[in-house]
């Protein structure tokens, strides 16, 4: 699996979800019960900043929150540029080394799934692309452990084994394929 391509596909999907989200009202509920839309968008920004820092050793820097969509796009481009500049080796997460490709793949899962969360919060029917979800599902299964449940992720939702990969990915991460409004 080409992690750079996975990141690019996840970012492209999330960019489509973030577009116009701010105009929906930042206080809207999201599938992430503890966050409203504004907090979820802030978390996405923080995730991109952390990815960039892991890839480049630097910081993207402060971007005004006056236009979150533009800020997200700027961060996404910075992350892709840092990856293209030659991402290799390890990064320290806390005090533990992590292969940079693993960090990129985990980042792709987070970005895509939170992109879905944003779309749901905005009332948009915007399924995760099936091929993208199929590539992200094995990554999620490798990195989400039982101790992450209730802290970072909800309990898995039961779906049929024959469900499409997007539904299985969301269910594995504690989401239903639709968000009650």
C-alpha positions in Angstrom: 0.0 0.0 0.0 1.3 3.4 -0.9 0.9 5.5 2.2 1.4 8.8 0.4 -1.5 7.9 -1.9 -3.6 6.8 1.0 -3.0 10.2 2.7 -3.8 12.0 -0.4 -7.1 10.2 -0.9 -8.1 10.7 2.7 -7.3 14.4 2.6 -9.2 14.8 -0.7 -12.3 13.2 0.9 -12.0 15.2 4.1 -11.6 18.5 2.1 -14.9 17.8 0.4 -16.5 17.3 3.8 -15.0 20.4 5.4 -16.0 22.6 2.5 -18.8 24.8 3.7 -19.0 23.1 7.1 -18.4 26.3 9.1 -21.5 27.9 7.5 -23.6 25.1 9.0 -23.0 26.4 12.6 -20.1 25.2 14.7 -22.3 24.2 17.6 -23.9 21.3 15.7 -23.6 17.8 17.2 -21.3 15.2 15.6 -21.0 11.4 15.7 -18.2 12.1 18.2 -20.6 12.7 21.1 -18.1 14.7 23.2 -17.4 17.2 20.4 -19.5 19.8 18.5 -18.6 20.7 14.9 -16.2 23.5 15.9 -14.3 21.2 18.2 -14.2 18.4 15.6 -12.8 20.9 13.0 -10.2 22.0 15.6 -9.3 18.4 16.2 -8.8 17.8 12.4 -6.5 20.9 12.3 -4.5 19.5 15.3 -4.2 16.1 13.6 -2.8 17.7 10.5 -0.4 19.8 12.5 0.8 16.6 14.4 1.2 14.8 11.1 3.2 17.6 9.6 5.4 17.8 12.7 6.0 14.1 12.6 6.9 14.2 8.9 9.0 17.4 8.9 10.1 18.0 12.4 8.6 21.5 12.1 5.3 23.2 12.7 2.8 24.6 10.2 2.3 27.6 12.3 -0.8 29.5 13.3 -3.4 30.0 10.7 -6.3 32.3 11.4 -9.6 30.6 12.2 -11.5 33.1 10.1 -11.6 30.7 7.2 -11.4 27.1 8.5 -11.8 25.6 5.1 -8.8 27.6 3.7 -6.8 26.7 6.8 -7.6 23.0 6.4 -6.6 23.1 2.8 -3.3 24.8 3.7 -2.5 22.2 6.3 -3.5 19.4 4.0 -1.1 20.7 1.3 1.7 21.1 3.9 1.2 17.5 5.0 1.3 16.2 1.4 4.3 18.4 0.6 6.2 17.0 3.7 5.4 13.5 2.6 6.5 14.1 -0.9 9.8 15.6 0.4 10.8 12.2 1.5 9.1 10.7 4.5 11.1 7.9 5.9 12.5 6.6 9.2 10.9 6.8 12.6 9.1 9.5 14.6 8.8 9.5 18.4 5.3 9.3 19.7 5.7 10.1 23.4 8.9 8.2 24.0 8.2 5.4 21.6 9.6 5.1 18.1 7.0 4.7 15.3 7.7 4.0 11.7 6.7 7.1 9.7 4.7 5.0 7.3 2.5 3.7 10.1 2.0 7.2 11.4 0.9 8.3 7.9 -1.5 5.3 7.5 -3.0 6.0 10.9 -3.3 9.7 10.0 -5.1 8.7 6.9 -7.7 6.7 8.9 -8.2 9.6 11.3 -8.6 12.2 8.6 -11.0 10.2 6.4 -13.2 9.0 9.3 -13.4 12.5 10.8 -14.2 13.8 7.3 -17.2 11.5 7.4 -18.1 12.8 10.9 -18.0 16.4 9.6 -20.3 15.5 6.6 -22.7 13.7 8.9 -22.8 16.7 11.3 -23.6 19.0 8.3 -26.4 16.7 7.2 -24.7 15.6 4.0 -24.9 12.2 2.6 -21.3 11.7 1.8 -20.2 8.0 2.1 -16.6 7.2 2.4 -15.3 6.0 -1.0 -15.5 2.2 -0.9 -12.0 1.6 -2.2 -10.5 4.1 0.3 -12.4 2.4 3.2 -11.2 -1.0 2.0 -7.6 0.2 2.2 -8.1 1.9 5.6 -10.0 -1.0 7.3 -6.9 -3.2 7.8 -4.9 -0.3 9.2 -7.7 0.5 11.7 -7.9 -3.2 12.7 -4.1 -3.2 13.4 -4.0 -0.1 15.5 -7.2 0.2 17.4 -6.9 -2.0 20.5 -9.5 -2.9 23.2 -8.1 -0.3 25.6 -8.9 2.4 23.0 -12.6 1.6 23.3 -14.5 4.1 25.4 -11.5 6.5 25.3 -10.7 7.2 21.7 -13.4 5.0 20.0 -16.8 3.7 20.9 -17.6 0.0 21.0 -17.8 -1.6 17.6 -21.2 -1.6 16.0 -22.3 -5.0 14.7 -22.9 -5.1 10.9 -23.1 -8.0 8.5 -19.8 -9.5 7.4 -21.0 -8.9 3.8 -21.5 -5.1 4.4 -19.4 -2.9 2.2 -16.0 -1.8 3.5 -17.1 1.8 4.3 -19.9 0.5 6.6 -17.5 -2.1 8.2 -14.8 0.6 8.8 -17.3 3.0 10.4 -18.8 0.2 12.5 -15.4 -1.0 13.6 -14.7 2.5 14.9 -18.0 2.7 16.7 -20.0 4.6 14.2 -23.2 3.8 12.5 -23.5 4.4 8.7 -25.9 7.2 9.5 -25.9 9.9 12.2 -29.3 10.7 13.8 -30.1 14.4 13.6 
